[in-house]
Amino acid sequence: MDTETAPTTDHVSDERTLPSWGLVVLAGVVSVVVLSPLAWMVYAGLRVVGAGGAGAILLRPRTLRIVLNSLVLTASVTAASILIGVPLAYLTVRTDLPFRRLFTVALAMPLVIPSYIGAFAFASAFAPRGEVQSLLAPLGVESIPGIYGLGGAVLVITLYTYPYVFITTRAALKSLDTTLVEAARTLRHTRLQAFRRVTLPQIRPAVTAGALLVALYALSDFGTPAILRYDVFTRAIYVEFNSFGRDTAALLSVVLVLVTVAILAVERRSSGGERVSSTRGHTGSDARVRLGRWRWVAVVPCLLVAGLALVVPLAVLGLWLVRTSGAASLRFGLEHVLNSVGVAAGAAVVAALVALPVAHLSARDGGTLPTVFERASYVGYAVPGIVVGIALVFLGSQTPLVNSLYGSAALAFPLLLFAYVVRFLPQAVGSTRASILRVSPALPEAARSLGRSPLGAFRSVTLPLIAPGQIGGAALVFLTTMKELPATLMLRPAGFETLVTFVWRAERSAAYGSAAVPALTLLAVSAVSMLVILSMEGYHVE
């Protein structure tokens, strides 16, 4: 009996090592390809340093100013997002706030709106002689606070990034063991003391995770600072690149990457030893704080934030739409929608396929090498889109085959798709990996014991079970690709225009009426993508 069993076990074990090495090779290739643009950008920057021109570029007053501006903007937006996101998450999870479900959805929806469209709308509404000024003029109001500069950039970017903190904090609060809070209250701690000493330490990792996403977004945002005339890294890189200052653009891109790495290092160091454990008593929604007479007062900040983030841009776009009434100065057609949907769908499919070996290897095998491959796939997401775009332009200009692809309108799309996949691959990897972790290894092993090959077991058992996660990840890639501005501007072939590039061209031309339909179309498609993501993740609001 034993002599018959042993060979079978060995046979299964031997077969299991073969696909693992295949996955290692595939995941390794993906990692190398994803890292290649960044490696080339570093090489281009070092070449400038070697030529002796780095000092003159880095030490000039404008460079020092944009470094300071970028850091101030990033720090201000991150702090403001925490100050908005954490209290709103607490109100919607831990209190008896009226219309909690409605506010939960409304306060998360700003993620659908690209910040540059928000900046576009706010600039139109609150600029001198803008929509708000025109409404207030009959009342004798001759001027309102300006929207341009640091203050406006902080306001707009915060309104469209605080949901990162809001969503991650909500998730932590919903899983919070409230018996610890109740124990602190029995020791005569006030609610504020209990929050500071018990709740805050437990939700700090989630807040930090959301704040990191906000910081990376604020540092890499291109459209909002450009529209609101605030000089930061991304705007300076774009200006230098378009004025043929390629060496300056390359060197500034490397500095921007170094600042990004520094932010990641600070976050990792600050959260390195954090561990949250509980005895799993009652969770977040079991015992809500009664607000009493403050119940309706608490509605005010929710209405204010949702109104600024959602109502203002939609109202401005609607106003432009009514005023234009078919007389737009720029021609918008169905081809812009099809172009956007086409490249976004292509990027989503490619990212979902490429993510599979990396996610499967990381989830099933573990170990140092799979972890390295998984982390490598995240590099592109941390690097600003404008840097990825410039890196691919530099790479294409030095590689004959890629250069021919980039120069041809018919063949330039692979390079554009490559940029999207490099940027947003982590979204597909994370979703796919989470789905694989939820599938018991015993299920494909059972199929193997019935004579299926490793690939056959994966195709017939694992793949159907992880399909919702893959679709959710692909939808997330689709959503972010639809909104991606800098990489699209820099890499699109001549004559190829998407919704985002049309909106950008309309803003640069001050053709506000022409931007209404494409902007609203972009928001509608993004909203549908968000609904797909939420449905794939089984999202529900308590």
C-alpha positions as CSV (number, residue, x, y, z in Angstrom):
1,M,0.0,0.0,0.0
2,D,2.8,2.4,0.9
3,T,4.8,1.5,-2.1
4,E,1.9,2.4,-4.3
5,T,1.2,5.7,-2.6
6,A,4.8,7.1,-2.5
7,P,5.3,7.3,-6.3
8,T,2.0,9.1,-6.7
9,T,3.0,11.7,-4.2
10,D,6.4,12.2,-5.7
11,H,4.8,12.5,-9.1
12,V,2.5,15.3,-7.9
13,S,5.4,17.0,-6.2
14,D,7.6,16.8,-9.3
15,E,4.9,18.2,-11.5
16,R,4.3,21.1,-9.0
17,T,7.9,22.3,-9.4
18,L,7.6,22.7,-13.1
19,P,4.9,25.3,-13.3
20,S,6.5,27.2,-10.4
21,W,9.6,27.7,-12.5
22,G,7.5,28.7,-15.4
23,L,5.8,31.3,-13.2
24,V,9.2,32.5,-12.0
25,V,10.3,33.1,-15.5
26,L,7.1,34.9,-16.5
27,A,7.0,37.0,-13.4
28,G,10.7,37.9,-13.8
29,V,10.1,39.0,-17.4
30,V,7.2,41.1,-16.3
31,S,9.3,42.8,-13.6
32,V,12.2,43.5,-15.9
33,V,9.9,45.0,-18.6
34,V,8.1,47.1,-16.0
35,L,11.3,48.4,-14.5
36,S,13.0,49.2,-17.9
37,P,11.5,52.7,-18.4
38,L,12.6,53.8,-14.9
39,A,16.0,52.3,-15.4
40,W,16.4,54.2,-18.7
41,M,15.3,57.4,-17.1
42,V,17.9,57.0,-14.4
43,Y,20.5,56.3,-17.1
44,A,19.5,59.5,-18.9
45,G,19.7,61.5,-15.7
46,L,23.1,60.1,-14.9
47,R,24.3,60.9,-18.4
48,V,23.5,64.6,-17.7
49,V,25.4,64.4,-14.4
50,G,28.3,62.9,-16.2
51,A,28.3,65.7,-18.8
52,G,28.8,68.2,-16.0
53,G,25.5,70.1,-16.5
54,A,23.7,68.8,-13.4
55,G,24.9,71.5,-11.0
56,A,23.7,74.4,-13.2
57,I,20.3,72.8,-13.5
58,L,19.8,71.7,-9.9
59,L,21.1,74.8,-8.1
60,R,19.3,77.4,-10.1
61,P,16.6,79.3,-8.2
62,R,13.6,78.0,-10.2
63,T,14.6,74.3,-9.5
64,L,14.9,75.0,-5.7
65,R,11.6,76.8,-5.8
66,I,9.7,73.9,-7.5
67,V,11.3,71.5,-5.0
68,L,9.9,73.5,-2.1
69,N,6.6,74.1,-3.9
70,S,6.1,70.4,-4.5
71,L,6.9,69.4,-0.9
72,V,4.6,72.1,0.5
73,L,1.8,71.1,-1.8
74,T,2.2,67.4,-1.0
75,A,2.4,67.9,2.8
76,S,-0.6,70.3,2.8
77,V,-2.8,68.0,0.7
78,T,-1.9,65.0,2.8
79,A,-2.6,66.8,6.1
80,A,-5.9,68.2,4.8
81,S,-7.0,64.8,3.5
82,I,-6.4,63.3,6.9
83,L,-8.2,66.1,8.6
84,I,-11.2,65.6,6.3
85,G,-11.2,61.8,5.7
86,V,-10.8,60.5,9.2
87,P,-13.6,62.5,10.9
88,L,-16.0,61.8,7.9
89,A,-15.2,58.1,8.2
90,Y,-15.8,58.2,11.9
91,L,-19.2,59.9,11.4
92,T,-20.4,57.4,8.8
93,V,-19.3,54.3,10.7
94,R,-19.4,55.0,14.4
95,T,-22.2,57.5,14.8
96,D,-26.0,57.7,14.2
97,L,-25.4,60.3,11.5
98,P,-28.6,60.8,9.4
99,F,-28.5,59.4,5.8
100,R,-25.3,57.5,6.5
101,R,-25.6,55.3,3.5
102,L,-26.2,58.2,1.2
103,F,-23.3,60.1,2.6
104,T,-21.0,57.1,2.4
105,V,-21.5,56.8,-1.3
106,A,-21.5,60.6,-1.9
107,L,-18.2,61.0,0.0
108,A,-16.5,58.2,-1.9
109,M,-17.6,59.4,-5.4
110,P,-15.1,62.2,-5.8
111,L,-12.6,59.4,-6.8
112,V,-14.5,59.2,-10.1
113,I,-13.8,62.8,-11.0
114,P,-10.2,63.5,-12.3
115,S,-8.7,66.4,-10.3
116,Y,-7.9,68.3,-13.5
117,I,-11.6,68.4,-14.3
118,G,-12.3,69.7,-10.8
119,A,-9.6,72.3,-11.3
120,F,-11.0,73.3,-14.6
121,A,-14.5,73.7,-13.0
122,F,-13.2,75.6,-9.9
123,A,-11.1,77.9,-12.1
124,S,-14.2,78.8,-14.1
125,A,-16.4,79.2,-11.0
126,F,-14.0,81.1,-8.7
127,A,-11.6,82.9,-10.9
128,P,-11.8,86.7,-11.2
129,R,-15.0,87.5,-13.2
130,G,-15.9,83.8,-13.0
131,E,-19.4,82.3,-12.5
132,V,-19.5,83.0,-8.7
133,Q,-18.2,86.6,-9.2
134,S,-20.9,87.2,-11.8
135,L,-23.6,85.9,-9.5
136,L,-22.4,88.1,-6.6
137,A,-21.8,91.3,-8.6
138,P,-25.5,92.5,-8.3
139,L,-25.0,92.3,-4.5
140,G,-22.1,94.7,-4.6
141,V,-19.3,92.0,-4.2
142,E,-16.5,93.2,-6.4
143,S,-13.9,90.5,-5.7
144,I,-13.6,87.0,-4.1
145,P,-10.6,85.1,-2.9
146,G,-8.5,83.9,-5.8
147,I,-8.4,80.2,-6.7
148,Y,-5.0,80.3,-8.4
149,G,-1.8,79.3,-6.7
150,L,-1.0,77.1,-3.7
151,G,-4.4,77.6,-1.9
152,G,-6.5,76.6,-4.9
153,A,-4.2,73.7,-5.7
154,V,-4.4,72.3,-2.1
155,L,-8.2,72.8,-2.1
156,V,-8.9,71.0,-5.4
157,I,-6.4,68.1,-5.0
158,T,-7.7,67.5,-1.4
159,L,-11.3,67.3,-2.6
160,Y,-10.4,64.6,-5.0
161,T,-7.9,62.6,-2.9
162,Y,-9.4,62.6,0.6
163,P,-11.5,59.5,-0.3
164,Y,-8.4,57.4,-0.2
165,V,-8.1,58.2,3.5
166,F,-11.9,58.1,4.0
167,I,-12.2,54.6,2.4
168,T,-9.2,53.0,4.2
169,T,-10.2,54.5,7.5
170,R,-13.8,53.3,7.1
171,A,-12.6,49.8,6.6
172,A,-10.5,49.9,9.7
173,L,-13.3,51.4,11.8
174,K,-15.8,48.7,10.6
175,S,-13.4,46.0,11.9
176,L,-12.6,47.8,15.1
177,D,-13.2,45.9,18.3
178,T,-15.5,48.3,20.1
179,T,-15.2,46.4,23.5
180,L,-11.8,48.1,23.9
181,V,-13.5,51.5,23.5
182,E,-16.2,50.5,25.9
183,A,-13.6,49.4,28.4
184,A,-11.8,52.8,28.1
185,R,-15.2,54.5,28.8
186,T,-15.8,52.4,31.9
187,L,-12.4,53.7,33.2
188,R,-13.9,57.2,32.9
189,H,-12.1,58.3,29.8
190,T,-14.0,60.9,27.8
191,R,-14.9,60.0,24.2
192,L,-12.1,62.1,22.9
193,Q,-9.6,60.4,25.2
194,A,-10.9,57.0,24.3
195,F,-10.6,57.9,20.6
196,R,-7.0,59.2,21.0
197,R,-5.8,56.3,23.2
198,V,-7.7,53.3,21.9
199,T,-9.3,54.0,18.5
200,L,-6.5,56.0,16.9
201,P,-3.7,53.5,17.5
202,Q,-5.8,50.8,15.9
203,I,-6.8,52.7,12.8
204,R,-3.4,54.4,12.3
205,P,-2.1,51.9,9.8
206,A,-5.2,52.4,7.6
207,V,-4.9,56.1,7.9
208,T,-1.2,56.0,7.0
209,A,-2.0,53.8,4.0
210,G,-4.6,56.2,2.7
211,A,-2.3,59.2,3.4
212,L,0.5,57.6,1.4
213,L,-1.8,57.3,-1.7
214,V,-2.7,60.9,-1.3
215,A,0.9,62.0,-1.0
216,L,1.9,60.1,-4.1
217,Y,-1.0,61.5,-6.0
218,A,-0.3,65.1,-4.9
219,L,3.3,64.8,-5.9
220,S,2.6,63.3,-9.3
221,D,-0.5,65.5,-10.2
222,F,0.1,67.4,-13.4
223,G,-3.2,68.8,-14.6
224,T,-4.3,70.6,-11.4
225,P,-1.1,72.6,-10.8
226,A,-0.9,73.4,-14.5
227,I,-4.5,74.8,-14.6
228,L,-4.2,76.6,-11.3
229,R,-0.8,78.1,-12.2
230,Y,1.3,76.6,-9.4
231,D,4.8,75.7,-10.4
232,V,5.7,72.1,-9.3
233,F,7.9,69.3,-10.6
234,T,5.4,67.9,-13.0
235,R,4.6,71.2,-14.6
236,A,8.2,72.2,-14.9
237,I,9.1,68.8,-16.5
238,Y,6.3,69.1,-19.0
239,V,7.4,72.7,-19.9
240,E,11.0,71.7,-20.3
241,F,10.2,68.7,-22.4
242,N,8.0,70.6,-24.8
243,S,10.6,73.4,-25.1
244,F,13.3,70.8,-26.1
245,G,15.1,71.0,-22.7
246,R,15.4,67.2,-22.7
247,D,18.4,67.1,-20.4
248,T,16.6,69.3,-17.8
249,A,13.4,67.3,-18.1
250,A,15.4,64.0,-17.6
251,L,17.3,65.4,-14.5
252,L,14.1,66.8,-12.9
253,S,12.4,63.5,-13.5
254,V,15.2,61.7,-11.6
255,V,14.9,64.2,-8.7
256,L,11.1,63.7,-8.7
257,V,11.7,59.9,-8.5
258,L,14.1,60.4,-5.6
259,V,11.5,62.5,-3.7
260,T,9.0,59.7,-4.3
261,V,11.4,57.1,-3.0
262,A,12.0,59.3,0.1
263,I,8.3,59.5,0.8
264,L,8.0,55.8,0.5
265,A,10.9,55.3,2.9
266,V,9.5,57.7,5.4
267,E,6.1,55.9,5.3
268,R,7.7,52.5,5.7
269,R,9.9,53.6,8.6
270,S,6.9,55.3,10.4
271,S,4.7,52.2,10.1
272,G,7.4,49.5,10.2
273,G,6.7,48.1,13.6
274,E,2.9,48.6,13.7
275,R,0.8,45.6,14.6
276,V,-2.8,45.8,15.5
277,S,-4.4,42.9,17.4
278,S,-7.7,42.5,19.2
279,T,-9.8,39.9,20.9
280,R,-12.5,40.3,18.3
281,G,-15.4,41.5,20.3
282,H,-18.1,43.6,18.9
283,T,-17.1,45.2,15.6
284,G,-17.5,48.8,14.4
285,S,-21.2,49.0,13.5
286,D,-22.5,47.3,16.7
287,A,-22.4,50.2,19.0
288,R,-22.9,53.6,17.5
289,V,-22.2,56.9,19.2
290,R,-25.4,58.9,19.7
291,L,-24.8,62.5,18.6
292,G,-28.0,63.8,20.2
293,R,-28.6,67.5,19.5
294,W,-25.4,67.5,17.3
295,R,-26.9,64.9,15.0
296,W,-28.0,67.3,12.3
297,V,-25.1,69.7,12.9
298,A,-22.8,66.8,11.8
299,V,-24.6,66.7,8.5
300,V,-23.1,70.1,7.6
301,P,-19.5,69.1,7.0
302,C,-20.7,66.1,5.0
303,L,-22.9,68.3,2.8
304,L,-20.1,70.9,2.5
305,V,-17.4,68.4,1.3
306,A,-19.8,66.5,-1.0
307,G,-21.2,69.7,-2.4
308,L,-17.7,71.2,-3.2
309,A,-16.4,68.0,-4.7
310,L,-19.5,66.9,-6.7
311,V,-22.0,69.7,-7.1
312,V,-19.6,72.4,-8.1
313,P,-18.0,70.6,-11.1
314,L,-21.3,69.0,-12.2
315,A,-23.0,72.4,-12.0
316,V,-20.3,74.2,-13.9
317,L,-20.2,71.5,-16.6
318,G,-24.0,71.6,-16.9
319,L,-23.9,75.3,-17.2
320,W,-21.4,75.1,-20.0
321,L,-23.5,72.5,-21.7
322,V,-26.6,74.7,-21.7
323,R,-24.8,77.8,-22.8
324,T,-23.0,76.0,-25.7
325,S,-26.1,74.4,-27.2
326,G,-24.4,73.0,-30.3
327,A,-22.1,76.1,-30.9
328,A,-18.9,74.7,-29.4
329,S,-15.7,76.0,-31.0
330,L,-14.0,72.6,-30.9
331,R,-15.5,69.6,-32.7
332,F,-16.2,66.7,-30.4
333,G,-17.3,63.4,-31.8
334,L,-17.9,59.7,-31.0
335,E,-14.4,58.9,-32.1
336,H,-13.1,60.5,-28.9
337,V,-15.2,58.2,-26.8
338,L,-14.2,55.2,-28.8
339,N,-10.5,56.1,-28.6
340,S,-10.7,56.5,-24.8
341,V,-12.7,53.3,-24.3
342,G,-10.5,51.3,-26.7
343,V,-7.1,52.2,-25.2
344,A,-8.5,51.8,-21.6
345,A,-10.0,48.4,-22.4
346,G,-6.8,47.3,-24.1
347,A,-4.8,48.4,-21.0
348,A,-7.2,46.6,-18.7
349,V,-7.0,43.3,-20.6
350,V,-3.2,43.4,-20.9
351,A,-2.8,44.3,-17.2
352,A,-5.1,41.5,-16.1
353,L,-3.2,38.9,-18.1
354,V,0.3,40.2,-17.2
355,A,-0.7,40.4,-13.5
356,L,-1.7,36.7,-13.3
357,P,1.8,35.1,-13.1
358,V,3.1,37.8,-10.6
359,A,0.0,37.5,-8.4
360,H,-0.2,33.7,-8.5
361,L,3.5,33.3,-7.7
362,S,3.3,35.8,-4.8
363,A,0.1,34.3,-3.3
364,R,1.0,30.6,-3.6
365,D,4.8,30.3,-3.4
366,G,5.9,33.3,-1.2
367,G,9.6,33.6,-0.5
368,T,12.1,36.3,-1.4
369,L,12.0,36.1,-5.2
370,P,8.2,36.2,-5.6
371,T,8.1,39.1,-3.1
372,V,10.7,41.0,-5.1
373,F,8.8,40.4,-8.4
374,E,5.5,41.7,-6.7
375,R,7.2,44.8,-5.3
376,A,8.8,45.5,-8.7
377,S,5.4,45.6,-10.3
378,Y,4.4,48.4,-7.9
379,V,7.2,50.7,-8.9
380,G,5.4,52.1,-11.9
381,Y,2.4,53.1,-9.8
382,A,4.6,55.1,-7.4
383,V,6.4,56.9,-10.2
384,P,4.5,59.9,-11.6
385,G,2.9,59.4,-15.0
386,I,4.8,62.2,-16.6
387,V,8.1,60.5,-15.6
388,V,6.9,57.2,-17.2
389,G,5.9,59.1,-20.3
390,I,9.2,60.9,-20.6
391,A,11.1,57.7,-19.9
392,L,9.4,55.9,-22.8
393,V,10.0,58.8,-25.1
394,F,13.7,58.7,-24.2
395,L,13.7,54.9,-24.6
396,G,11.9,55.1,-27.9
397,S,14.3,57.7,-29.3
398,Q,17.3,55.5,-28.6
399,T,15.8,52.2,-29.8
400,P,15.2,51.9,-33.5
401,L,12.3,49.4,-33.3
402,V,10.5,51.3,-30.6
403,N,11.2,54.6,-32.3
404,S,9.5,53.4,-35.4
405,L,6.5,52.3,-33.4
406,Y,6.3,55.7,-31.7
407,G,6.7,57.6,-34.9
408,S,3.8,55.8,-36.7
409,A,0.3,56.7,-36.0
410,A,-0.8,53.1,-36.8
411,L,1.8,51.4,-34.6
412,A,2.2,53.8,-31.7
413,F,-0.5,52.2,-29.6
414,P,1.7,49.4,-28.1
415,L,3.9,52.1,-26.5
416,L,0.8,53.9,-25.1
417,L,-0.6,50.6,-23.8
418,F,2.8,49.8,-22.3
419,A,2.8,53.1,-20.4
420,Y,-0.6,52.4,-19.0
421,V,0.3,48.8,-18.0
422,V,3.5,50.0,-16.3
423,R,1.5,52.7,-14.4
424,F,-1.5,50.7,-13.3
425,L,-0.3,47.0,-13.2
426,P,-0.4,47.0,-9.3
427,Q,-4.1,47.5,-9.3
428,A,-4.6,44.3,-11.3
429,V,-1.9,42.5,-9.3
430,G,-3.4,43.4,-5.9
431,S,-6.9,42.4,-6.8
432,T,-5.9,39.1,-8.5
433,R,-3.6,38.2,-5.6
434,A,-6.3,38.8,-3.0
435,S,-8.7,36.6,-5.0
436,I,-6.1,33.8,-5.3
437,L,-5.5,33.9,-1.5
438,R,-9.2,33.3,-1.0
439,V,-9.1,30.1,-3.0
440,S,-8.1,27.1,-0.9
441,P,-5.0,25.3,-2.3
442,A,-6.9,22.0,-1.6
443,L,-9.2,22.7,-4.5
444,P,-6.7,22.6,-7.4
445,E,-4.9,19.8,-5.6
446,A,-8.1,17.8,-5.7
447,A,-8.3,18.3,-9.4
448,R,-4.6,17.3,-9.7
449,S,-5.3,14.1,-7.9
450,L,-8.0,13.3,-10.5
451,G,-5.3,13.4,-13.2
452,R,-5.6,17.1,-14.3
453,S,-2.3,18.8,-15.3
454,P,-1.2,21.8,-13.3
455,L,-2.4,24.1,-16.1
456,G,-5.7,22.2,-16.5
457,A,-6.4,22.4,-12.7
458,F,-5.7,26.1,-12.8
459,R,-7.9,26.7,-15.8
460,S,-10.8,24.6,-14.6
461,V,-10.8,25.3,-10.8
462,T,-8.8,28.4,-9.9
463,L,-9.5,30.7,-12.8
464,P,-13.3,30.6,-12.5
465,L,-13.0,31.3,-8.7
466,I,-10.7,34.3,-9.2
467,A,-12.5,35.7,-12.2
468,P,-14.5,38.3,-10.1
469,G,-11.3,39.7,-8.6
470,Q,-9.6,39.8,-12.0
471,I,-12.6,41.6,-13.5
472,G,-12.6,44.1,-10.6
473,G,-8.9,44.7,-11.0
474,A,-9.3,45.2,-14.8
475,A,-12.2,47.6,-14.2
476,L,-9.9,49.6,-11.8
477,V,-7.2,49.7,-14.5
478,F,-9.8,50.8,-17.0
479,L,-11.0,53.6,-14.7
480,T,-7.6,55.0,-14.0
481,T,-6.5,54.7,-17.6
482,M,-9.6,56.7,-18.7
483,K,-8.5,59.5,-16.4
484,E,-4.7,59.4,-17.1
485,L,-3.6,62.7,-18.5
486,P,0.2,63.2,-18.6
487,A,1.2,59.9,-20.1
488,T,-1.5,60.2,-22.7
489,L,-0.5,63.7,-23.7
490,M,3.1,62.7,-24.1
491,L,2.8,59.3,-25.9
492,R,-0.4,59.5,-28.0
493,P,0.2,59.3,-31.8
494,A,-0.3,62.3,-33.9
495,G,-4.0,62.9,-34.6
496,F,-5.1,60.6,-31.8
497,E,-7.4,62.3,-29.3
498,T,-9.2,60.9,-26.3
499,L,-11.6,62.4,-23.8
500,V,-8.9,63.6,-21.5
501,T,-6.8,65.2,-24.2
502,F,-9.8,66.9,-25.7
503,V,-10.7,68.4,-22.3
504,W,-7.1,69.5,-21.9
505,R,-7.0,71.1,-25.3
506,A,-10.3,72.9,-24.6
507,E,-9.0,74.3,-21.3
508,R,-5.8,75.4,-22.9
509,S,-7.8,77.2,-25.6
510,A,-10.3,78.6,-23.1
511,A,-13.1,76.9,-25.1
512,Y,-15.0,76.0,-21.9
513,G,-18.2,75.2,-23.7
514,S,-16.5,72.6,-25.8
515,A,-15.3,70.7,-22.7
516,A,-18.7,70.1,-21.2
517,V,-19.8,67.1,-23.2
518,P,-16.5,65.2,-23.2
519,A,-16.0,65.9,-19.5
520,L,-19.5,64.7,-18.6
521,T,-19.0,61.6,-20.8
522,L,-15.7,60.9,-19.0
523,L,-17.4,61.1,-15.6
524,A,-20.3,58.9,-16.8
525,V,-17.9,56.2,-18.0
526,S,-15.8,56.4,-14.9
527,A,-18.9,56.1,-12.7
528,V,-20.0,52.9,-14.5
529,S,-16.4,51.6,-14.0
530,M,-16.7,52.3,-10.3
531,L,-20.0,50.5,-10.0
532,V,-18.4,47.4,-11.7
533,I,-15.5,47.6,-9.2
534,L,-17.9,47.8,-6.2
535,S,-20.0,45.0,-7.5
536,M,-17.0,42.7,-8.1
537,E,-15.8,43.4,-4.6
538,G,-19.2,42.7,-3.1
539,Y,-19.3,46.2,-1.6
540,H,-22.2,47.1,0.6
541,V,-22.9,50.0,2.9
542,E,-24.1,49.3,6.4
